[in-house]
């Protein structure tokens, strides 16, 4: 009898403590943010990630009443900035503008990663930047079907540039090789500043480039656009067909950007931030600014973001294994 009484009292105390903790967490979310919030960008200032973060941060500051300060912490293929956020206090005041490298790819490319890519609280997908498959105008093909036919007849002869080993640009080529059954050689560069001149001069046959730097080359007639890498035509280039719609169903890959927080950040804060992100992404003014950076808004629930990441991990591993990339 006495034992049951003690257990009942202990249970009641635990419930009271949990209720008090829940009330404190809810109060935290109601009051948050009370001072500036940092958005860490794991790439250089001026990068697409940086530009998108600044535009989103300015919109969130207006929506939530506190500054959202963007801080660039580049290095080690996004690992330095990502690790700094993973080690930060889970209070909603330090966020990471994550992407494929930070959240998915680094786990397969770096042996001694200084953070756990799975140890982030996911807030919301923010945007993606479609890639264009560009080709030199002097190649013996003008369309994607013609390129595929030529590649099959001449295995190993065509080359494609990317903006780095293991990047979405590289993986886009590996995916095309797998789906189309072709043999084309990967040539990595550090970015469009190197890859586009190499493509224009004929040093490489093709290049998976971001729409921001690739589309002007297409509009000027300097390069050909063989197809878009994402599953739907881009609003920024509606006349360019996707690779998927040209006979390669399931082809869908593009650089993406999503807001994440340190693991343990209270769910009410994450939910409040998710609602704010989705609200500002629906604003035509922000959508216009994102378009200037070559980005298309995505948004969605925290659960949808988690499902997306869950699907990306095995798909990326398969492509990295196919490319023969080993962790460094």
C-alpha positions as CSV (number, residue, x, y, z in Angstrom):
1,X,0.0,0.0,0.0
2,X,2.8,2.4,1.0
3,X,4.8,1.4,-2.1
4,X,1.8,2.1,-4.4
5,X,1.4,5.5,-2.7
6,X,5.0,6.4,-3.2
7,X,4.8,5.4,-6.9
8,X,1.6,7.5,-7.4
9,X,3.3,10.5,-5.8
10,X,6.4,10.0,-7.9
11,X,4.3,9.7,-11.0
12,X,2.3,12.9,-10.2
13,X,5.6,14.8,-9.5
14,X,7.0,13.6,-12.9
15,X,3.8,14.7,-14.7
16,X,3.9,18.1,-12.9
17,X,7.6,18.5,-13.9
18,X,6.8,17.6,-17.5
19,X,3.9,20.0,-17.6
20,X,6.1,22.8,-16.2
21,X,8.8,22.0,-18.7
22,X,6.3,22.0,-21.5
23,X,4.9,25.3,-20.4
24,X,8.4,26.8,-20.2
25,X,9.2,25.5,-23.8
26,X,5.9,27.0,-25.1
27,X,6.8,30.3,-23.4
28,X,10.2,30.2,-25.1
29,X,8.6,29.8,-28.5
30,X,6.1,32.6,-27.8
31,X,8.9,35.0,-26.7
32,X,11.4,33.8,-29.4
33,X,13.3,35.7,-30.9
34,X,14.2,38.3,-28.3
35,X,17.6,39.2,-29.8
36,X,19.3,38.8,-33.2
37,X,19.5,35.3,-34.9
38,X,22.5,34.1,-36.8
39,X,22.2,32.3,-40.1
40,X,25.6,30.6,-40.7
41,X,26.5,30.1,-44.4
42,X,29.2,27.4,-44.9
43,X,30.4,28.9,-48.1
44,X,32.0,32.2,-49.2
45,X,30.3,35.5,-49.1
46,X,28.7,36.2,-52.5
47,X,27.9,32.6,-53.1
48,X,24.4,31.5,-54.1
49,X,23.9,30.2,-50.5
50,X,25.0,33.5,-49.1
51,X,22.7,35.5,-51.4
52,X,19.7,33.3,-50.7
53,X,20.4,33.5,-46.9
54,X,20.6,37.3,-46.9
55,X,17.3,37.6,-48.8
56,X,15.5,35.2,-46.5
57,X,17.1,36.7,-43.4
58,X,15.8,40.2,-44.3
59,X,12.3,38.9,-44.9
60,X,12.4,36.9,-41.6
61,X,13.6,40.0,-39.7
62,X,10.5,41.9,-40.9
63,X,8.2,39.0,-40.0
64,X,9.7,38.2,-36.6
65,X,10.9,41.6,-35.4
66,X,14.6,40.8,-34.8
67,X,17.6,41.0,-37.1
68,X,18.7,37.8,-38.9
69,X,22.4,38.2,-39.3
70,X,24.2,36.2,-42.0
71,X,27.7,35.0,-41.2
72,X,29.9,33.3,-43.8
73,X,32.0,30.5,-42.4
74,X,33.5,28.7,-45.5
75,X,35.9,25.8,-45.7
76,X,36.3,22.1,-46.0
77,X,33.3,21.7,-48.4
78,X,30.9,23.3,-45.9
79,X,32.1,21.2,-43.0
80,X,33.6,24.1,-40.9
81,X,30.4,26.2,-40.8
82,X,28.2,23.1,-40.4
83,X,30.3,21.9,-37.4
84,X,30.1,25.3,-35.7
85,X,26.3,25.3,-35.9
86,X,26.1,21.6,-34.7
87,X,28.1,22.7,-31.6
88,X,26.0,25.8,-30.9
89,X,23.4,26.1,-28.1
90,X,20.0,24.7,-29.3
91,X,18.1,27.8,-28.4
92,X,16.9,29.0,-31.9
93,X,19.5,31.8,-32.2
94,X,22.0,29.9,-34.4
95,X,20.9,28.4,-37.7
96,X,22.6,26.9,-40.7
97,X,21.6,27.4,-44.3
98,X,22.3,23.8,-45.2
99,X,22.4,22.0,-48.6
100,X,23.5,18.8,-50.2
101,X,27.2,19.0,-48.9
102,X,26.4,19.9,-45.3
103,X,23.5,17.6,-44.7
104,X,23.9,14.7,-47.1
105,X,27.1,14.4,-49.2
106,X,29.9,15.1,-46.7
107,X,29.1,11.9,-44.8
108,X,30.4,9.9,-47.8
109,X,33.3,12.2,-48.8
110,X,35.1,13.0,-45.5
111,X,36.6,10.3,-43.3
112,X,37.0,12.6,-40.2
113,X,33.9,14.8,-40.3
114,X,33.8,17.1,-37.3
115,X,30.0,16.9,-37.0
116,X,27.2,14.4,-37.4
117,X,25.1,15.4,-40.5
118,X,22.1,13.7,-38.9
119,X,22.4,15.8,-35.7
120,X,20.4,18.7,-37.0
121,X,16.9,19.8,-36.3
122,X,15.3,20.4,-39.7
123,X,13.3,23.6,-40.1
124,X,12.3,24.0,-43.7
125,X,13.4,23.6,-47.3
126,X,13.9,27.1,-48.7
127,X,14.8,27.0,-52.4
128,X,16.6,25.2,-55.1
129,X,18.7,26.4,-58.1
130,X,18.1,24.3,-61.2
131,X,21.1,23.1,-63.2
132,X,21.3,23.4,-67.0
133,X,23.2,20.9,-69.1
134,X,25.2,23.2,-71.4
135,X,27.1,22.1,-74.5
136,X,29.7,23.7,-76.8
137,X,28.0,24.8,-80.0
138,X,30.7,23.1,-82.1
139,X,29.8,19.6,-80.8
140,X,28.3,17.2,-83.4
141,X,24.9,17.4,-81.7
142,X,22.3,20.1,-80.9
143,X,19.8,18.3,-78.7
144,X,19.9,15.9,-75.7
145,X,18.7,12.9,-77.8
146,X,21.4,13.6,-80.4
147,X,24.0,13.8,-77.6
148,X,22.9,10.5,-76.1
149,X,23.0,8.8,-79.5
150,X,26.5,10.2,-80.1
151,X,27.7,9.2,-76.7
152,X,26.5,5.6,-77.2
153,X,28.2,5.4,-80.5
154,X,31.4,7.0,-79.1
155,X,31.8,5.7,-75.5
156,X,34.3,7.7,-73.4
157,X,34.8,10.4,-76.1
158,X,32.6,13.1,-74.6
159,X,33.5,15.0,-71.4
160,X,31.4,16.9,-68.9
161,X,32.6,19.6,-66.5
162,X,31.3,20.1,-63.0
163,X,31.9,22.6,-60.2
164,X,33.7,20.0,-58.1
165,X,33.9,16.3,-57.2
166,X,30.9,15.2,-55.2
167,X,28.9,18.3,-55.9
168,X,25.3,18.2,-57.4
169,X,26.9,19.2,-60.7
170,X,29.0,16.1,-60.6
171,X,26.2,13.9,-59.4
172,X,24.0,15.2,-62.2
173,X,26.4,13.7,-64.7
174,X,26.6,10.4,-62.9
175,X,22.8,10.2,-62.8
176,X,22.6,10.9,-66.5
177,X,25.2,8.2,-67.2
178,X,23.2,5.7,-65.2
179,X,19.7,6.5,-66.6
180,X,20.8,7.0,-70.2
181,X,23.4,4.2,-70.2
182,X,26.2,6.3,-71.6
183,X,30.0,6.6,-70.9
184,X,31.1,10.3,-70.5
185,X,34.2,11.5,-68.7
186,X,33.9,13.8,-65.6
187,X,36.3,16.8,-65.5
188,X,36.0,18.7,-62.2
189,X,36.6,22.5,-61.9
190,X,36.4,24.9,-59.0
191,X,33.3,26.7,-60.4
192,X,31.8,28.5,-63.4
193,X,34.7,30.9,-63.6
194,X,36.9,28.0,-64.7
195,X,34.4,25.7,-66.3
196,X,32.6,28.0,-68.7
197,X,35.8,29.2,-70.4
198,X,36.9,25.6,-70.7
199,X,33.5,24.8,-72.3
200,X,33.6,27.8,-74.7
201,X,37.1,26.9,-75.8
202,X,36.2,23.2,-76.4
203,X,38.4,21.7,-73.7
204,X,35.2,19.9,-72.4
205,X,32.1,18.9,-74.3
206,X,29.4,19.8,-71.7
207,X,28.9,21.3,-68.3
208,X,26.2,21.0,-65.6
209,X,26.0,24.7,-64.5
210,X,23.6,26.6,-62.3
211,X,20.9,28.6,-64.0
212,X,22.3,31.8,-62.6
213,X,25.6,31.6,-64.5
214,X,24.5,29.3,-67.4
215,X,21.4,30.9,-68.7
216,X,23.1,34.2,-69.8
217,X,25.4,32.1,-72.0
218,X,22.4,30.4,-73.6
219,X,20.5,33.6,-74.2
220,X,23.6,35.1,-75.9
221,X,23.9,32.1,-78.2
222,X,27.4,31.2,-76.9
223,X,26.3,27.8,-75.5
224,X,23.5,25.3,-76.1
225,X,21.0,24.2,-73.4
226,X,20.4,20.5,-73.7
227,X,18.0,20.3,-70.7
228,X,17.2,21.2,-67.2
229,X,18.2,18.9,-64.3
230,X,15.2,19.2,-62.1
231,X,11.9,17.4,-62.7
232,X,9.8,20.4,-63.8
233,X,10.6,23.2,-66.2
234,X,12.1,26.2,-64.5
235,X,10.0,29.4,-64.3
236,X,13.2,31.2,-65.1
237,X,13.7,29.3,-68.4
238,X,10.3,27.8,-69.4
239,X,11.4,27.1,-73.0
240,X,14.2,24.8,-71.9
241,X,12.8,21.2,-71.5
242,X,13.8,19.0,-68.6
243,X,16.0,16.0,-69.1
244,X,13.2,13.9,-67.6
245,X,10.6,15.0,-70.2
246,X,13.0,14.1,-73.0
247,X,12.7,10.4,-72.3
248,X,14.5,9.9,-69.0
249,X,11.8,9.6,-66.4
250,X,13.0,10.0,-62.8
251,X,15.9,12.3,-63.6
252,X,15.7,15.0,-61.0
253,X,18.7,16.6,-59.3
254,X,19.5,20.2,-58.4
255,X,21.3,22.2,-55.7
256,X,18.9,22.9,-52.8
257,X,19.0,25.1,-49.7
258,X,17.3,24.3,-46.4
259,X,17.3,25.9,-42.9
260,X,18.4,23.7,-40.1
261,X,19.2,24.2,-36.4
262,X,21.3,22.4,-33.7
263,X,19.8,19.2,-32.5
264,X,17.7,19.7,-29.4
265,X,16.2,23.0,-30.4
266,X,12.7,23.1,-28.9
267,X,10.0,22.0,-31.3
268,X,7.8,25.0,-30.7
269,X,10.6,27.3,-31.9
270,X,11.2,25.1,-35.0
271,X,7.5,25.2,-35.8
272,X,7.3,28.9,-35.4
273,X,10.3,29.4,-37.6
274,X,8.9,27.0,-40.2
275,X,5.6,28.9,-40.3
276,X,7.5,32.2,-40.7
277,X,9.7,30.8,-43.5
278,X,6.7,29.5,-45.5
279,X,4.9,32.8,-45.0
280,X,7.8,34.9,-46.4
281,X,8.4,32.5,-49.2
282,X,4.9,33.2,-50.4
283,X,5.6,36.9,-50.7
284,X,6.0,38.0,-54.4
285,X,8.7,40.5,-53.4
286,X,11.0,37.8,-51.9
287,X,10.2,35.4,-54.7
288,X,11.3,38.0,-57.2
289,X,14.6,38.6,-55.3
290,X,15.3,34.8,-55.2
291,X,14.7,34.7,-58.9
292,X,17.5,37.2,-59.4
293,X,19.8,34.8,-57.7
294,X,18.6,32.0,-60.0
295,X,16.6,30.3,-57.1
296,X,13.1,29.0,-57.0
297,X,11.3,28.9,-53.6
298,X,10.4,25.6,-52.2
299,X,9.1,25.7,-48.6
300,X,7.0,23.0,-47.0
301,X,6.6,21.3,-43.6
302,X,9.3,20.0,-41.4
303,X,8.1,16.5,-42.1
304,X,8.3,17.0,-45.8
305,X,11.9,18.3,-45.4
306,X,12.8,15.2,-43.3
307,X,11.3,12.9,-46.0
308,X,13.3,14.6,-48.7
309,X,16.6,14.2,-46.8
310,X,15.8,10.5,-46.0
311,X,15.4,9.9,-49.7
312,X,18.5,11.9,-50.7
313,X,20.9,9.9,-48.6
314,X,20.7,6.5,-50.3
315,X,20.3,8.0,-53.7
316,X,23.5,10.1,-53.2
317,X,25.4,7.2,-51.9
318,X,24.5,5.2,-54.9
319,X,25.8,7.9,-57.3
320,X,29.0,8.4,-55.3
321,X,29.7,4.7,-55.3
322,X,29.0,4.6,-59.1
323,X,31.5,7.4,-59.6
324,X,34.1,5.5,-57.6
325,X,34.7,8.4,-55.1
326,X,36.4,7.3,-51.9
327,X,36.4,9.3,-48.6
328,X,39.4,11.6,-48.1
